[in-house]
Amino acid sequence: MAIEDRAGFEVTKRELLESGVDLSTDQMRLLSKGLIVSSFSEARDSLLALLSSTSAKQRVPWYGPEMSAMSAASARLMETFAHGIDI
């Protein structure tokens, strides 16, 4: 969303930060293990397709400072490993 819909991302980010509630996490908790895995796989495929058609230097908003698309991709990979270990 941060790459495709900057304005929508900013609204979602503000709502999350103001409420402290991550609705996507709450929604995922209701799914079966198989649906969670398939959802993550679909999201990964979509992100890879989107990043492959995005300039590495394009600025992308995030919850901290804005970053390049290349840095955003590296950060998502790091978060996958870091939070995967948490899970």
MDTraj code that builds the backbone (N, CA, C; nanometers):
import mdtraj as md
import numpy as np

residues = "MET ALA ILE GLU ASP ARG ALA GLY PHE GLU VAL THR LYS ARG GLU LEU LEU GLU SER GLY VAL ASP LEU SER THR ASP GLN MET ARG LEU LEU SER LYS GLY LEU ILE VAL SER SER PHE SER GLU ALA ARG ASP SER LEU LEU ALA LEU LEU SER SER THR SER ALA LYS GLN ARG VAL PRO TRP TYR GLY PRO GLU MET SER ALA MET SER ALA ALA SER ALA ARG LEU MET GLU THR PHE ALA HIS GLY ILE ASP ILE".split()
xyz = np.array([
    [0.0824, -0.1186, 0.0000],
    [0.0000, 0.0000, 0.0000],
    [0.0869, 0.1250, 0.0000],
    [0.1983, 0.1219, 0.0716],
    [0.2860, 0.2385, 0.0789],
    [0.3384, 0.2776, -0.0593],
    [0.3582, 0.1796, -0.1465],
    [0.4092, 0.2075, -0.2809],
    [0.2946, 0.2436, -0.3756],
    [0.1862, 0.1686, -0.3715],
    [0.0765, 0.1864, -0.4673],
    [-0.0196, 0.3001, -0.4325],
    [-0.0430, 0.3223, -0.3046],
    [-0.1437, 0.4192, -0.2612],
    [-0.0907, 0.4972, -0.1417],
    [-0.0041, 0.5928, -0.1707],
    [0.0625, 0.6701, -0.0658],
    [-0.0397, 0.7376, 0.0273],
    [-0.1417, 0.8008, -0.0303],
    [-0.2422, 0.8706, 0.0510],
    [-0.3184, 0.7715, 0.1391],
    [-0.3570, 0.6583, 0.0824],
    [-0.4270, 0.5561, 0.1597],
    [-0.3402, 0.5007, 0.2713],
    [-0.2113, 0.4819, 0.2409],
    [-0.1187, 0.4337, 0.3431],
    [-0.1095, 0.5334, 0.4582],
    [-0.0997, 0.6621, 0.4257],
    [-0.0868, 0.7640, 0.5304],
    [-0.2105, 0.7659, 0.6206],
    [-0.3293, 0.7473, 0.5628],
    [-0.4526, 0.7413, 0.6423],
    [-0.4503, 0.6190, 0.7333],
    [-0.4159, 0.5034, 0.6765],
    [-0.4097, 0.3794, 0.7548],
    [-0.3059, 0.3903, 0.8660],
    [-0.1911, 0.4468, 0.8337],
    [-0.0841, 0.4640, 0.9332],
    [-0.1327, 0.5530, 1.0479],
    [-0.1944, 0.6645, 1.0149],
    [-0.2431, 0.7560, 1.1185],
    [-0.3470, 0.6864, 1.2069],
    [-0.4392, 0.6123, 1.1452],
    [-0.5421, 0.5414, 1.2225],
    [-0.4797, 0.4380, 1.3152],
    [-0.3814, 0.3642, 1.2651],
    [-0.3150, 0.2630, 1.3473],
    [-0.2419, 0.3277, 1.4645],
    [-0.1672, 0.4331, 1.4354],
    [-0.0907, 0.4980, 1.5410],
    [-0.1810, 0.5634, 1.6446],
    [-0.2949, 0.6168, 1.6012],
    [-0.3879, 0.6802, 1.6955],
    [-0.4632, 0.5778, 1.7797],
    [-0.5008, 0.4660, 1.7179],
    [-0.5821, 0.3666, 1.7897],
    [-0.4982, 0.2633, 1.8638],
    [-0.3786, 0.2360, 1.8116],
    [-0.2950, 0.1325, 1.8703],
    [-0.3438, -0.0076, 1.8381],
    [-0.4408, -0.0192, 1.7458],
    [-0.4986, -0.1484, 1.7105],
    [-0.4625, -0.1818, 1.5664],
    [-0.4018, -0.2967, 1.5467],
    [-0.3669, -0.3442, 1.4129],
    [-0.4777, -0.4377, 1.3659],
    [-0.5716, -0.3822, 1.2881],
    [-0.6871, -0.4616, 1.2451],
    [-0.6472, -0.5802, 1.1599],
    [-0.5417, -0.5672, 1.0796],
    [-0.5019, -0.6812, 0.9964],
    [-0.4554, -0.7977, 1.0828],
    [-0.3877, -0.7693, 1.1927],
    [-0.3457, -0.8763, 1.2830],
    [-0.4680, -0.9417, 1.3464],
    [-0.5633, -0.8598, 1.3891],
    [-0.6860, -0.9148, 1.4474],
    [-0.7584, -1.0031, 1.3466],
    [-0.7626, -0.9608, 1.2198],
    [-0.8289, -1.0390, 1.1161],
    [-0.7539, -1.1692, 1.0900],
    [-0.6215, -1.1656, 1.0879],
    [-0.5415, -1.2857, 1.0629],
    [-0.5616, -1.3891, 1.1726],
    [-0.5830, -1.3450, 1.2952],
    [-0.6027, -1.4382, 1.4064],
    [-0.7267, -1.5243, 1.3887],
    [-0.8189, -1.4791, 1.3048],
    [-0.9429, -1.5531, 1.2822],
    [-0.9279, -1.6602, 1.1740],
    [-0.8174, -1.6583, 1.1010],
    [-0.7974, -1.7502, 0.9894],
    [-0.7311, -1.8800, 1.0334],
    [-0.7527, -1.9837, 0.9558],
    [-0.6843, -2.1108, 0.9800],
    [-0.5378, -2.0962, 0.9398],
    [-0.4568, -2.1876, 0.9878],
    [-0.3138, -2.1873, 0.9554],
    [-0.2922, -2.1872, 0.8032],
    [-0.3669, -2.2712, 0.7316],
    [-0.3527, -2.2802, 0.5865],
    [-0.3854, -2.1493, 0.5167],
    [-0.4919, -2.0817, 0.5630],
    [-0.5286, -1.9540, 0.5021],
    [-0.4264, -1.8450, 0.5328],
    [-0.3683, -1.8483, 0.6508],
    [-0.2638, -1.7505, 0.6844],
    [-0.1440, -1.7703, 0.5929],
    [-0.1009, -1.8945, 0.5764],
    [0.0140, -1.9238, 0.4899],
    [-0.0152, -1.8815, 0.3462],
    [-0.1326, -1.9134, 0.2950],
    [-0.1644, -1.8751, 0.1571],
    [-0.1769, -1.7234, 0.1435],
    [-0.2286, -1.6573, 0.2453],
    [-0.2385, -1.5114, 0.2436],
    [-0.0994, -1.4475, 0.2391],
    [-0.0073, -1.4997, 0.3218],
    [0.1297, -1.4486, 0.3207],
    [0.1963, -1.4742, 0.1861],
    [0.1729, -1.5908, 0.1279],
    [0.2315, -1.6237, -0.0024],
    [0.1805, -1.5294, -0.1112],
    [0.0510, -1.5028, -0.1095],
    [-0.0066, -1.4102, -0.2072],
    [0.0482, -1.2693, -0.1879],
    [0.0601, -1.2252, -0.0626],
    [0.1131, -1.0924, -0.0344],
    [0.2593, -1.0828, -0.0798],
    [0.3363, -1.1889, -0.0576],
    [0.4759, -1.1920, -0.1009],
    [0.4852, -1.1810, -0.2529],
    [0.4049, -1.2586, -0.3242],
    [0.4057, -1.2542, -0.4701],
    [0.3691, -1.1145, -0.5211],
    [0.2687, -1.0543, -0.4594],
    [0.2267, -0.9195, -0.4993],
    [0.3373, -0.8177, -0.4736],
    [0.4011, -0.8283, -0.3576],
    [0.5088, -0.7349, -0.3250],
    [0.6269, -0.7512, -0.4194],
    [0.6644, -0.8757, -0.4510],
    [0.7747, -0.8981, -0.5449],
    [0.7440, -0.8396, -0.6821],
    [0.6224, -0.8589, -0.7297],
    [0.5829, -0.8034, -0.8602],
    [0.5862, -0.6510, -0.8571],
    [0.5359, -0.5932, -0.7498],
    [0.5333, -0.4480, -0.7372],
    [0.6752, -0.3910, -0.7286],
    [0.7592, -0.4517, -0.6462],
    [0.8969, -0.4014, -0.6324],
    [0.9765, -0.4163, -0.7616],
    [0.9494, -0.5217, -0.8370],
    [1.0248, -0.5412, -0.9614],
    [0.9894, -0.4367, -1.0669],
    [0.8766, -0.3705, -1.0513],
    [0.8378, -0.2669, -1.1463],
    [0.8524, -0.1258, -1.0884],
    [0.9185, -0.1157, -0.9725],
    [0.9382, 0.0125, -0.9043],
    [1.0857, 0.0499, -0.9082],
    [1.1137, 0.1767, -0.9335],
    [1.2520, 0.2251, -0.9317],
    [1.3115, 0.2034, -0.7927],
    [1.4340, 0.1533, -0.7881],
    [1.5007, 0.1274, -0.6598],
    [1.5135, 0.2542, -0.5758],
    [1.5150, 0.3693, -0.6410],
    [1.5333, 0.4963, -0.5695],
    [1.4022, 0.5656, -0.5339],
    [1.2891, 0.5107, -0.5808],
    [1.1605, 0.5738, -0.5489],
    [1.1437, 0.5815, -0.3981],
    [1.1002, 0.6962, -0.3476],
    [1.0799, 0.7131, -0.2041],
    [0.9476, 0.6485, -0.1630],
    [0.9518, 0.5782, -0.0510],
    [0.8362, 0.5042, -0.0006],
    [0.8110, 0.5477, 0.1442],
    [0.6870, 0.5870, 0.1764],
    [0.6586, 0.6221, 0.3159],
    [0.6570, 0.4968, 0.4025],
    [0.6810, 0.5151, 0.5316],
    [0.6719, 0.4030, 0.6243],
    [0.6387, 0.4578, 0.7614],
    [0.6429, 0.3760, 0.8635],
    [0.6063, 0.4184, 0.9978],
    [0.7146, 0.5030, 1.0625],
    [0.8355, 0.4897, 1.0162],
    [0.9448, 0.5763, 1.0570],
    [0.9724, 0.6703, 0.9405],
    [1.0983, 0.6978, 0.9162],
    [1.1301, 0.7863, 0.8039],
    [1.1030, 0.7201, 0.6690],
    [1.0734, 0.8031, 0.5715],
    [1.0576, 0.7573, 0.4335],
    [1.1895, 0.6950, 0.3883],
    [1.1826, 0.5981, 0.2965],
    [1.3046, 0.5327, 0.2494],
    [1.2916, 0.4988, 0.1016],
    [1.4025, 0.4628, 0.0409],
    [1.3979, 0.4199, -0.0988],
    [1.3292, 0.2840, -0.1073],
    [1.2793, 0.2512, -0.2261],
    [1.2153, 0.1209, -0.2452],
    [1.3142, 0.0080, -0.2156],
    [1.4413, 0.0270, -0.2519],
    [1.5422, -0.0761, -0.2248],
    [1.5595, -0.0952, -0.0735],
    [1.5655, 0.0142, -0.0002],
    [1.5777, 0.0032, 0.1458],
    [1.4514, -0.0574, 0.2067],
    [1.3354, -0.0226, 0.1507],
    [1.2096, -0.0786, 0.2005],
    [1.2079, -0.2302, 0.1806],
    [1.2556, -0.2764, 0.0649],
    [1.2605, -0.4209, 0.0383],
    [1.3544, -0.4896, 0.1376],
    [1.4692, -0.4295, 0.1634],
    [1.5645, -0.4867, 0.2604],
    [1.5037, -0.4899, 0.4002],
    [1.4328, -0.3839, 0.4358],
    [1.3705, -0.3776, 0.5687],
    [1.2612, -0.4836, 0.5835],
    [1.1811, -0.5067, 0.4787],
    [1.0769, -0.6091, 0.4857],
    [1.1392, -0.7469, 0.5040],
    [1.2512, -0.7720, 0.4352],
    [1.3202, -0.9003, 0.4492],
    [1.3703, -0.9175, 0.5926],
    [1.4301, -0.8121, 0.6485],
    [1.4790, -0.8182, 0.7864],
    [1.3634, -0.8432, 0.8828],
    [1.2515, -0.7737, 0.8616],
    [1.1367, -0.7912, 0.9510],
    [1.0798, -0.9327, 0.9422],
    [1.0814, -0.9895, 0.8232],
    [1.0326, -1.1265, 0.8066],
    [1.1128, -1.2222, 0.8936],
    [1.2454, -1.2093, 0.8894],
    [1.3284, -1.2972, 0.9711],
    [1.3150, -1.2649, 1.1200],
    [1.3208, -1.1372, 1.1552],
    [1.3159, -1.0987, 1.2956],
    [1.1839, -1.1398, 1.3604],
    [1.0722, -1.1085, 1.2947],
    [0.9420, -1.1402, 1.3529],
    [0.9076, -1.2877, 1.3368],
    [0.9628, -1.3513, 1.2346],
    [0.9450, -1.4948, 1.2185],
    [1.0024, -1.5702, 1.3373],
    [1.1152, -1.5224, 1.3852],
    [1.1769, -1.5848, 1.5036],
    [1.0869, -1.5623, 1.6249],
    [1.0267, -1.4422, 1.6354],
    [0.9332, -1.4152, 1.7446],
    [0.8180, -1.5147, 1.7454],
    [0.7662, -1.5417, 1.6251],
    [0.6499, -1.6306, 1.6128],
    [0.6896, -1.7721, 1.6483],
])
top = md.Topology()
chain = top.add_chain()
for i, resn in enumerate(residues, 1):
    res = top.add_residue(resn, chain, resSeq=i)
    for name in ("N", "CA", "C"):
        top.add_atom(name, md.element.get_by_symbol(name[0]), res)
traj = md.Trajectory(xyz[None], top)
